[in-house]
Amino acid sequence: MPVLRDEARDEIRRLPDHYEHRQSALIPALFVAQREIGWLPPDTLREVADLLDLPSSEVTSVASFYRFFFLEPPGRHLVLLCTNLACALNGAEHIRHHLEARLEIPPGQITADGIFTFRESECLAACYLAPMMMVDCDRFGPLTPKSVDEILERYRAR
Amino acid sequence: MPAESVLMRFVEGEGTADLDAYVQAGGYEAARHALTTLTPESVIDIVDQSGLRGKGGAGFPTGRKWKFIPKGAPVKYVVVNGDEAEPCTFKDHMLLERAPHLLVEGIIITAYAVGAHTAYAYVRREGYLARERLRQAVAVAYERGFLGRKIFGTDMDLDVVVHTGAGAYIAGEETALLESLEGRRAMPRQRPPFPAVAGLYGKPTVINNVETLSHLPAVIRLGPEAYRSLGPPALFSVSGHVRRPGVYELPLGTPMHELIEHAGGLREGRRFKAAFPGGSSSAILTAEHLDVPMDYEPLRVAGSMLGSASLIVMDDTTCIVRVVARAVGFYKEESCGKCTPCREGTYWLSLVFDRILHGRGRMEDLDLLAHISKGLNGTCFCLLGESVPPSLDASLQHFRHEYEYHIGTGRCDVEDRLPPQHFAARSTGDPGAAAGTPGA
């Protein structure tokens, strides 16, 4: 039984047009499916496999390799705190402690209210903002405990 | 900035993401010139003579890379490596966000030179703004006839597809990128065959980094001699303990201390301790190397490398053991698991670092670290695992006493030496808020 809307199914069916091999459309297709459902449940992975005529095992293998495919439901917003070198040198560890206290979870978990998935991240290529984080598609930095609170408040309301 | 800035003049101020701004600054004239007056072979020769080398980290001469593409092949591809994820490298994102037409123009020149009619620009997932700006640039380039059919009235057809990554550092390795672009796990391929012979879908493929391609309009506009005479120019990402972290365009060969001065110098009262000259894959250098020219050969002689030209500056508040532990943790996290030395080596190194940093280290651990490092050296399937030994070995050589202090006392010698407010001030990014910071 299809779960995806017809529009999304058509969008996925058109993706292979851009490539010599249709499997190239797999990663873009998984992002379309994830945009629709919010994550990638097993039946959605099967549906993507059917739409692209690929083995289900291959689709699951790829989806489980990359960190931006969610195989479990994530929080409403994704908080990525960079803790790589430039941010670490500029106090990312203290920001991490602050985020842990505010969100009441360690990195790798979802807040109890389901609003935030909190992850430590490798370098996000914005070291001039160190220490920095991304929330969904947006970058923030240099962070202070105060600015972190303001940012979280803003996203909580969305 | 040098008198003649070839890239930053498109980046600074409002930038040139807007096509009209780019065209007003002379944009697309180099591609037009190449397609309407130069042969593909002469474009390749110009690039070869310009001294342009790959800016992603490997530094391979760009013109030579193109010459490996077999002439007669019916289908060839251009692939743009926009997976920029080397720690503390952020020039490609800046170019894509503020001057994406430089890349589009570079793609046109490259495709013409090697005879490709399709290009894929692979941009890492987290580069949302970069990808969006590039998509807009590509769309408007089609509208104006710079992409699509019969470009500039010639017989040249070219399509550009912007493709998204999904979160994996290893996808920046060029053969892993091809795997990812073909819709599989990003794991590196055996070479040979090299991508120039059998790359995307088994077809001859040129893979170049975003910055590399963004230099091409200047290479064509200035000609090889004039371009070379500018250094040749390079973008340096400067980060860490400097006052104005950012991207700086300077000639290759600029001494390290000058680059630090361009970035505002160190903070008040702090002394230089060490630096990675080319991202976390390059060996750490110390104060005795402050005069080293930031160029391929001098950095190699100094025991390090230019890599992605990302200078990470560390002042005297830095615990080198923690820094190297964090770098090792990065490679452990990002190892694709394909080959044993990388997968296992980074794992065991992380365990040893973990116990040293938690006061459970043993003096034998120093030999163990060196031993595991040796096991990674020259044995890994790709450069990811090979990126671990340089800094680890350099730290064991230059900062052995810091390891010994951690192991002997269970504490950090830098923290013991400096008053605690240094760390508090540093952590908030706001020296005025030093006292009473949560978590400090």
Interface residues (C-beta under 8 A of the other chain):
Chain A: H18 Y19 E20 H21 Q23 S24 A25 L26 I27 P28 L30 F31 L54 E58 S61 V62 F65 Y66 R67 F68 F69 L80 T83 N84 L85 A86 A88 L89 N90 G91 E93 H94 I95 H97 H98 A101 S121 E122 C123 L124 A125 A126 C127 Y128 A130 P131 M134 C137 P142 L143 T144 P145 K146
Chain B: V75 E84 A85 E86 P87 C88 T89 F90 D92 H93 R124 R125 E126 G127 Y128 L129 V161 H163 T164 G165 A166 G167 A168 Y169 S180 L181 E182 G183 R184 R185 A186 L200 Y201 K203 S237 S239 G240 H241 P245 G246 V247 F276 S280 I312 M314 T318 R322 V323 R326 A327 F330 E333 E334 F423 A424 R426 S427 T428 G429 D430 A433 T437 P438 G439 A440
